[in-house]
Amino acid sequence: MTAQPTRQMHLNAFLMGVGHHEAAWRHPSTDERRLLDVRHYQELARIAERGKLDSIFFADNVAVGPRVQRHALATFEPVTLLSAIAVVTERIGLISTASTSYNEPYNLAREFASLDHISNGRAGWNIVTSGTEAEARNFGHESIPEHARRYERAGEFLDVVTALWDSWESDALVLDPAEGVFADPARVHDIDHVGERFRVHGPLNTPRGPQGRPLLVQAGSSESGKEFAAAHAEAVFTAQRSIEEAVQFYWDLKGRLERHGRTPDQVAVLPGVVPYLAETESAAIALEREFTDLISADHALGQLSRMVGIDLTGHPLDEPLPPLPDESEIEGAKSRFTLVKSLAQGEELTVRELIGKLGGGRGHRSFAGTPEQLADNLEQWFLAGAADGFNIMPPSLPGGLDLFVDHVVPILQDRGLFRREYTADTLRGHYGLDPVPTRHRTEALTR
C-alpha cells in the first residue's frame, strides 16, 4: 500500500498495568510485581516517546468492585502518576481520565493546570461521566445517576473548568521583583458561575498553563456521548471491531461538528486496537491463545454480567447469551453494552467465546499477526476514512509496546504515514491544534 503524504496518523499508547489483557499479570512475559513500581510506568512512557507517539493515556475507575481476586486493578491515581512521568520525559503527551460525576470543577481544573505546567504543556483530560454502581456507592449514591443527567452535569462541569482555566490571562504573571508586582490583578478574573449544579466564584489559584487549556478527550459512543464529543472533544477514543462500523462512526461524529461551529480537522478519531505481534501470523495467533487460556472464567463472567446488565452466574459457558435488554434500558456504559451485544449476536458466539474475545480489550478489536500485517491493517483503516489514528492497547507491557514501537512504527514511517521526529513541543501541537487563547482581553497594568 502507498500512503497519502499530506495526512499522517495520530498514535496514542493506552497503558494499563502490565498489559491490557485481563490475564496479562499471569503471563510469563510480564512481571506482576511492577504493577506498583512507578519506574515501570516511566519506562513505558519513554518507550512511547522513543517511537514519537503523540501521547500516552491512563484510564481510571474510582472503585474496586468485585474484581479484586482475579484482575489486576489500575492502582495509581493517574494525574499523580503522570506528574511523575512528566519529569522523566520531554515530548510525549500525558492524558488522564477524570470523572465529572465524582469530582468538583475547581479541584479538577487545578490538577490539570498543574500537570500542564509540570509537563511544559503536555496535559490532556479524558472526560468521563462514570457508569458503575460501585463508583456511585463510594460517593454517597445508592445507584448510578441517570445517563442523560450525567451528561448534563458533564456539560456544566466542563463550562466551569474551562472558565477557570481562562480566569488567568496568558500574561497575567508579571514577576517584577524590583517593582514588587507578582501578577496584574486586571488580568486575573472571577468567573462568578451560578448554575443548576455548581456555584463557583473563581479565579483559579493556578496561572494559565502553556497550552491555554489541556487537550480535551472523550470516549463515549452513545448518542449523548457523540453529541458531547462533537461539542467539546479534540480527540475521541472509540471501539469498533470492523472497518465498516468504524467508517460509519467516524463520519457520524464528523458530521455533527458543523452545528457546533467546528470543522472535521478539530477532532481526531482514534479506534482502539490490541496487537498480538510475532514473526509469523501463526505464532501471533498462538500468543493470543496463550493469553486467552489464562482468563479466569468466573471473573470474566462477572465482568460480562456488568457489561450486559444481567446476572450470568451459572449460565452455561458453551451456550449463547440469554436475551438482552435494549440500550434504552441501560443506565451504565451504553456504548459498551451495545458493542458487546452486537458482537455476541453478530458472530453467534457462545459465552465462552465471547469472554475470550473481550479479554484483551473489553470490546476493542484484537489483531494477531506480523508487524507488516498490522501496518497494512492500520493503513487500510486510515486511508478508508475509518480513523485519524489509533489507540494502541498492548496486551502485555512493556514487551507489547516495545514490539509496536520498534517494528510497526518504522514501517508506518517508511510509508509516510507517521512522523520520524516530533514537530511540536505540546500535546495540542502533536494533534495539530494551536494553544487556546483566553476569552479575556485586558490592557496591561499601568505602574
C-alpha positions as CSV (number, residue, x, y, z in Angstrom):
1,M,0.0,0.0,0.0
2,T,1.1,3.6,-0.5
3,A,0.2,6.5,1.8
4,Q,-1.1,9.9,1.2
5,P,1.9,12.2,2.1
6,T,-0.2,15.1,3.3
7,R,-2.0,13.3,6.1
8,Q,-0.4,11.4,9.0
9,M,-1.7,9.2,11.8
10,H,-2.0,10.1,15.4
11,L,-0.9,7.3,17.7
12,N,-1.7,7.1,21.4
13,A,-0.5,4.4,23.8
14,F,-3.2,3.3,26.2
15,L,-1.3,2.0,29.2
16,M,-2.7,-0.3,31.8
17,G,-0.7,-2.1,34.5
18,V,1.4,-4.8,32.9
19,G,-0.9,-5.2,29.9
20,H,-4.3,-4.7,28.5
21,H,-5.3,-8.3,28.6
22,E,-7.1,-9.1,31.8
23,A,-4.7,-12.0,32.4
24,A,-1.5,-10.1,31.5
25,W,-0.3,-10.2,35.1
26,R,-0.4,-14.0,34.9
27,H,1.6,-14.4,31.7
28,P,5.2,-15.3,31.9
29,S,6.3,-12.4,29.7
30,T,5.3,-9.9,32.4
31,D,6.4,-9.1,36.0
32,E,3.3,-8.7,38.2
33,R,5.5,-7.0,40.9
34,R,5.9,-4.0,38.6
35,L,2.2,-3.0,39.0
36,L,3.1,-0.8,41.9
37,D,6.5,0.4,40.6
38,V,6.5,4.0,39.3
39,R,9.7,3.2,37.3
40,H,7.7,0.7,35.2
41,Y,5.3,3.4,34.1
42,Q,8.1,5.9,33.5
43,E,9.8,3.2,31.3
44,L,6.6,2.8,29.3
45,A,6.4,6.5,28.7
46,R,10.0,6.6,27.5
47,I,9.3,3.7,25.1
48,A,6.3,5.6,23.6
49,E,8.4,8.8,23.4
50,R,11.1,6.8,21.6
51,G,8.5,5.9,19.0
52,K,7.5,9.6,18.7
53,L,3.9,8.7,19.7
54,D,1.5,11.6,20.3
55,S,0.6,10.6,23.8
56,I,0.1,8.1,26.5
57,F,-3.2,7.6,28.3
58,F,-4.3,6.2,31.6
59,A,-7.9,5.3,32.2
60,D,-9.4,5.4,35.7
61,N,-12.1,3.9,37.9
62,V,-12.9,5.1,41.4
63,A,-14.0,1.8,42.8
64,V,-12.6,-1.7,43.4
65,G,-15.8,-3.5,42.6
66,P,-15.9,-7.3,42.7
67,R,-12.9,-7.8,40.5
68,V,-10.1,-7.8,43.0
69,Q,-9.5,-11.6,43.3
70,R,-8.8,-12.3,39.7
71,H,-8.0,-9.0,38.0
72,A,-5.1,-6.5,38.5
73,L,-6.6,-3.1,39.1
74,A,-5.3,0.3,38.0
75,T,-3.8,1.1,41.3
76,F,-2.5,4.7,41.0
77,E,-4.4,7.9,40.7
78,P,-3.5,8.9,37.1
79,V,-2.8,12.6,37.4
80,T,-0.3,11.9,40.2
81,L,1.3,9.2,38.1
82,L,1.5,11.4,35.1
83,S,3.3,14.1,37.1
84,A,5.9,11.5,38.0
85,I,6.2,10.6,34.3
86,A,6.4,14.2,33.2
87,V,9.8,14.8,34.9
88,V,11.5,11.9,33.0
89,T,10.0,12.7,29.6
90,E,10.2,15.7,27.3
91,R,7.7,15.5,24.4
92,I,5.2,12.7,24.8
93,G,1.6,13.9,25.7
94,L,0.1,12.9,29.0
95,I,-3.6,12.1,29.1
96,S,-5.6,11.1,32.2
97,T,-9.2,10.1,32.8
98,A,-11.1,12.1,35.4
99,S,-14.8,11.9,36.2
100,T,-17.3,14.7,36.0
101,S,-19.7,12.8,38.2
102,Y,-17.3,12.4,41.2
103,N,-15.1,15.5,41.2
104,E,-15.6,19.2,41.7
105,P,-14.7,21.5,38.9
106,Y,-12.3,23.7,40.9
107,N,-10.1,20.8,42.1
108,L,-10.0,19.1,38.7
109,A,-9.2,22.4,36.9
110,R,-6.3,23.0,39.3
111,E,-5.0,19.4,38.9
112,F,-4.8,19.6,35.1
113,A,-3.5,23.1,35.1
114,S,-0.7,22.0,37.4
115,L,0.1,18.9,35.2
116,D,0.2,21.3,32.2
117,H,2.8,23.4,34.0
118,I,4.8,20.5,35.3
119,S,5.0,18.9,31.8
120,N,5.5,22.2,29.9
121,G,2.3,21.9,28.0
122,R,1.6,18.1,27.6
123,A,-1.5,17.6,29.6
124,G,-4.8,16.1,28.4
125,W,-8.1,15.3,30.1
126,N,-10.2,12.3,29.2
127,I,-13.7,13.4,30.2
128,V,-15.9,10.6,31.6
129,T,-19.2,10.6,33.4
130,S,-18.6,7.2,35.2
131,G,-21.2,4.4,34.9
132,T,-20.8,1.8,37.6
133,E,-22.8,1.3,40.8
134,A,-19.6,0.5,42.7
135,E,-18.4,4.0,41.9
136,A,-21.7,5.6,42.8
137,R,-21.7,4.0,46.2
138,N,-18.3,5.4,47.0
139,F,-19.7,8.9,46.7
140,G,-22.9,8.6,48.6
141,H,-25.3,7.4,45.8
142,E,-27.4,4.3,46.0
143,S,-27.4,3.9,42.3
144,I,-25.9,5.3,39.1
145,P,-27.3,8.7,38.2
146,E,-29.5,8.6,35.1
147,H,-27.5,8.6,31.8
148,A,-28.8,11.9,30.4
149,R,-28.4,13.6,33.7
150,R,-24.8,12.5,33.9
151,Y,-24.1,14.2,30.6
152,E,-26.0,17.3,31.6
153,R,-23.7,17.6,34.7
154,A,-20.7,17.0,32.5
155,G,-21.7,19.9,30.2
156,E,-21.9,22.3,33.1
157,F,-18.8,20.9,34.8
158,L,-16.8,21.5,31.6
159,D,-18.1,25.0,31.3
160,V,-16.9,25.8,34.8
161,V,-13.5,24.1,34.3
162,T,-12.8,26.0,31.0
163,A,-13.8,29.3,32.6
164,L,-11.4,28.6,35.5
165,W,-8.6,27.8,33.0
166,D,-9.4,31.1,31.3
167,S,-9.5,33.1,34.5
168,W,-5.8,33.9,34.2
169,E,-4.8,35.6,31.0
170,S,-1.6,34.4,29.4
171,D,0.4,37.4,30.5
172,A,-1.2,37.9,33.9
173,L,2.1,36.9,35.7
174,V,4.3,40.0,35.9
175,L,7.1,38.6,38.2
176,D,8.7,42.0,38.7
177,P,10.7,41.9,41.9
178,A,12.0,45.4,41.5
179,E,8.5,46.9,41.4
180,G,7.1,44.3,43.8
181,V,4.5,43.1,41.3
182,F,3.7,39.4,41.2
183,A,0.7,39.5,38.9
184,D,-1.5,42.0,37.2
185,P,-4.9,41.8,39.0
186,A,-6.7,43.3,36.0
187,R,-5.7,40.1,34.1
188,V,-7.0,37.7,36.7
189,H,-10.7,37.2,36.6
190,D,-13.5,35.9,38.7
191,I,-15.8,33.6,36.9
192,D,-18.9,34.0,39.1
193,H,-20.6,30.9,37.8
194,V,-24.1,30.2,39.1
195,G,-25.7,27.2,37.5
196,E,-28.0,24.3,38.2
197,R,-25.3,22.2,39.8
198,F,-22.4,24.4,40.6
199,R,-21.7,27.8,42.2
200,V,-18.0,28.8,41.6
201,H,-16.6,32.3,42.2
202,G,-13.0,31.8,40.9
203,P,-10.4,32.7,39.8
204,L,-8.3,29.5,39.7
205,N,-5.3,29.6,42.0
206,T,-3.0,28.2,39.3
207,P,-2.0,30.5,36.5
208,R,-2.8,29.7,32.9
209,G,-1.0,26.7,31.5
210,P,1.3,26.6,28.5
211,Q,-1.4,25.2,26.2
212,G,-4.1,27.6,27.3
213,R,-6.2,24.6,28.0
214,P,-5.2,20.9,28.1
215,L,-6.3,18.7,25.2
216,L,-9.9,17.5,25.7
217,V,-10.6,13.8,25.1
218,Q,-13.8,11.8,25.2
219,A,-14.6,8.1,24.9
220,G,-18.4,7.6,25.0
221,S,-20.1,6.4,21.8
222,S,-23.7,6.6,22.9
223,E,-25.9,9.3,21.3
224,S,-25.3,11.6,24.3
225,G,-21.6,10.8,24.2
226,K,-21.3,11.6,20.5
227,E,-23.1,14.9,20.9
228,F,-20.8,15.8,23.8
229,A,-17.8,14.8,21.8
230,A,-19.0,16.9,18.8
231,A,-19.4,19.9,21.0
232,H,-16.2,19.7,23.1
233,A,-13.7,16.9,22.3
234,E,-10.5,17.3,20.4
235,A,-9.6,13.6,20.4
236,V,-12.1,10.7,20.7
237,F,-11.1,7.2,21.8
238,T,-13.6,4.7,20.4
239,A,-14.1,1.0,19.9
240,Q,-15.2,-0.6,16.6
241,R,-14.4,-4.1,15.6
242,S,-14.9,-3.8,11.8
243,I,-13.8,-1.2,9.3
244,E,-17.4,-0.7,8.2
245,E,-18.5,0.1,11.7
246,A,-15.6,2.4,12.1
247,V,-16.3,4.3,8.9
248,Q,-19.9,4.8,10.0
249,F,-18.9,6.1,13.4
250,Y,-16.2,8.3,12.0
251,W,-18.5,10.2,9.6
252,D,-21.4,10.2,12.0
253,L,-19.2,12.1,14.5
254,K,-17.6,14.4,12.0
255,G,-21.0,15.2,10.5
256,R,-22.1,16.6,13.9
257,L,-19.3,19.1,14.2
258,E,-20.7,21.8,11.9
259,R,-23.7,22.6,14.0
260,H,-21.3,23.2,16.9
261,G,-19.3,25.6,14.8
262,R,-16.4,23.2,14.4
263,T,-14.5,21.6,11.5
264,P,-13.5,18.0,11.0
265,D,-9.8,18.7,11.5
266,Q,-10.5,19.8,15.0
267,V,-11.3,16.3,16.3
268,A,-9.1,13.2,15.9
269,V,-10.9,9.9,16.0
270,L,-8.8,7.0,17.4
271,P,-10.2,3.5,17.5
272,G,-8.5,1.1,19.9
273,V,-6.6,-2.0,18.8
274,V,-5.0,-4.7,20.9
275,P,-2.0,-6.0,18.9
276,Y,-0.6,-9.5,19.3
277,L,2.7,-9.4,17.3
278,A,5.1,-12.1,16.3
279,E,7.4,-13.0,13.4
280,T,4.7,-15.2,11.8
281,E,0.9,-15.0,11.8
282,S,0.6,-18.5,13.3
283,A,2.9,-17.5,16.2
284,A,0.9,-14.4,16.8
285,I,-2.3,-16.4,16.9
286,A,-0.7,-18.8,19.3
287,L,0.4,-15.9,21.5
288,E,-3.2,-14.6,21.6
289,R,-4.4,-18.1,22.6
290,E,-1.9,-18.2,25.4
291,F,-3.4,-15.1,27.0
292,T,-7.0,-16.3,26.4
293,D,-6.2,-19.6,28.2
294,L,-5.2,-17.7,31.3
295,I,-8.6,-16.0,31.7
296,S,-10.4,-16.9,34.9
297,A,-13.9,-17.8,33.7
298,D,-15.6,-16.8,37.0
299,H,-14.1,-13.4,36.9
300,A,-14.8,-12.9,33.2
301,L,-18.4,-14.0,33.7
302,G,-18.8,-11.3,36.4
303,Q,-17.3,-8.7,34.1
304,L,-19.7,-9.7,31.3
305,S,-22.6,-9.6,33.7
306,R,-21.9,-6.0,34.5
307,M,-21.4,-5.1,30.8
308,V,-24.8,-6.5,29.7
309,G,-26.8,-5.7,32.8
310,I,-27.8,-9.4,33.5
311,D,-26.5,-11.7,36.2
312,L,-24.9,-14.6,34.3
313,T,-23.9,-16.6,37.3
314,G,-24.5,-20.2,36.5
315,H,-25.2,-19.6,32.8
316,P,-23.7,-22.4,30.7
317,L,-20.4,-21.2,29.1
318,D,-21.0,-23.1,25.9
319,E,-24.4,-21.6,25.2
320,P,-25.2,-18.1,23.7
321,L,-26.1,-15.2,25.9
322,P,-29.8,-15.1,27.1
323,P,-32.0,-12.4,25.5
324,L,-30.6,-8.9,26.3
325,P,-32.4,-5.6,27.0
326,D,-32.4,-2.7,24.7
327,E,-29.8,0.0,25.1
328,S,-32.5,2.4,26.3
329,E,-32.9,0.3,29.4
330,I,-29.2,0.6,30.3
331,E,-28.0,3.4,32.6
332,G,-24.4,2.4,32.7
333,A,-21.9,2.3,29.8
334,K,-24.5,2.3,26.9
335,S,-22.0,2.2,24.1
336,R,-20.0,-0.7,25.5
337,F,-23.2,-2.6,26.2
338,T,-24.3,-2.2,22.5
339,L,-20.8,-3.2,21.3
340,V,-20.9,-6.4,23.3
341,K,-24.4,-7.2,22.3
342,S,-23.7,-6.7,18.7
343,L,-20.5,-8.8,18.9
344,A,-22.3,-11.7,20.6
345,Q,-25.2,-11.7,18.3
346,G,-23.4,-10.8,15.0
347,E,-20.9,-13.6,15.4
348,E,-23.3,-16.0,17.1
349,L,-20.8,-16.5,20.0
350,T,-21.1,-18.7,23.0
351,V,-20.4,-17.1,26.3
352,R,-17.0,-18.8,26.4
353,E,-16.1,-17.5,23.0
354,L,-17.4,-14.0,23.9
355,I,-15.3,-13.7,27.1
356,G,-12.3,-14.8,25.2
357,K,-12.8,-12.0,22.6
358,L,-13.4,-9.5,25.4
359,G,-10.4,-10.5,27.5
360,G,-7.8,-8.4,25.6
361,G,-9.6,-5.1,25.3
362,R,-13.1,-5.2,26.8
363,G,-14.7,-4.8,23.3
364,H,-11.8,-3.2,21.4
365,R,-10.7,-5.2,18.4
366,S,-7.7,-7.5,18.6
367,F,-5.2,-8.1,15.8
368,A,-2.9,-11.1,15.7
369,G,-0.2,-11.0,13.0
370,T,3.2,-9.8,12.0
371,P,4.3,-6.1,12.3
372,E,3.9,-5.8,8.5
373,Q,0.4,-7.2,8.6
374,L,-0.6,-4.8,11.4
375,A,0.9,-1.8,9.5
376,D,-1.1,-2.9,6.4
377,N,-4.3,-3.1,8.5
378,L,-3.8,0.3,10.2
379,E,-3.1,1.9,6.8
380,Q,-6.2,0.4,5.3
381,W,-8.4,1.8,8.1
382,F,-6.6,5.2,8.0
383,L,-7.0,5.6,4.2
384,A,-10.6,4.3,4.2
385,G,-11.8,7.2,6.4
386,A,-12.3,4.9,9.5
387,A,-9.7,6.7,11.7
388,D,-7.4,9.6,12.2
389,G,-5.1,7.3,14.1
390,F,-5.2,4.6,16.7
391,N,-5.3,3.9,20.4
392,I,-2.7,1.2,20.8
393,M,-3.5,-1.2,23.7
394,P,-0.6,-3.7,24.1
395,P,-1.8,-6.9,25.7
396,S,1.4,-7.1,27.7
397,L,3.8,-4.4,29.0
398,P,6.5,-3.4,28.4
399,G,7.0,-6.1,25.7
400,G,4.0,-5.4,23.6
401,L,4.7,-1.7,23.4
402,D,8.4,-2.3,22.6
403,L,7.3,-4.5,19.7
404,F,4.9,-1.9,18.3
405,V,7.4,0.9,18.6
406,D,10.4,-1.0,17.2
407,H,8.7,-3.0,14.5
408,V,5.4,-1.3,13.5
409,V,6.2,2.4,13.8
410,P,9.2,2.2,11.4
411,I,7.0,0.6,8.7
412,L,4.5,3.4,9.1
413,Q,7.3,6.0,9.0
414,D,8.7,4.4,5.8
415,R,5.3,4.7,4.2
416,G,5.0,8.4,5.1
417,L,2.1,7.6,7.5
418,F,3.7,8.7,10.7
419,R,6.3,11.3,11.8
420,R,10.0,10.4,12.2
421,E,10.6,13.3,14.6
422,Y,8.4,15.4,16.8
423,T,7.4,18.7,15.2
424,A,5.8,20.2,18.2
425,D,6.5,20.6,21.9
426,T,3.0,20.4,23.3
427,L,0.2,17.8,23.3
428,R,-2.1,20.2,21.4
429,G,0.7,20.7,18.9
430,H,1.0,16.9,18.4
431,Y,-2.7,16.8,17.5
432,G,-2.3,19.8,15.1
433,L,-4.1,22.2,17.4
434,D,-3.0,25.7,18.4
435,P,-2.9,26.9,22.0
436,V,-6.3,28.1,23.2
437,P,-6.5,31.9,23.6
438,T,-8.2,33.2,26.7
439,R,-11.7,34.6,26.5
440,H,-10.4,37.8,28.2
441,R,-8.6,40.8,26.7
442,T,-7.3,43.4,29.1
443,E,-5.0,46.4,28.9
444,A,-1.6,45.9,30.6
445,L,-1.2,47.1,34.2
446,T,-0.1,50.7,34.4
447,R,2.5,51.2,37.1
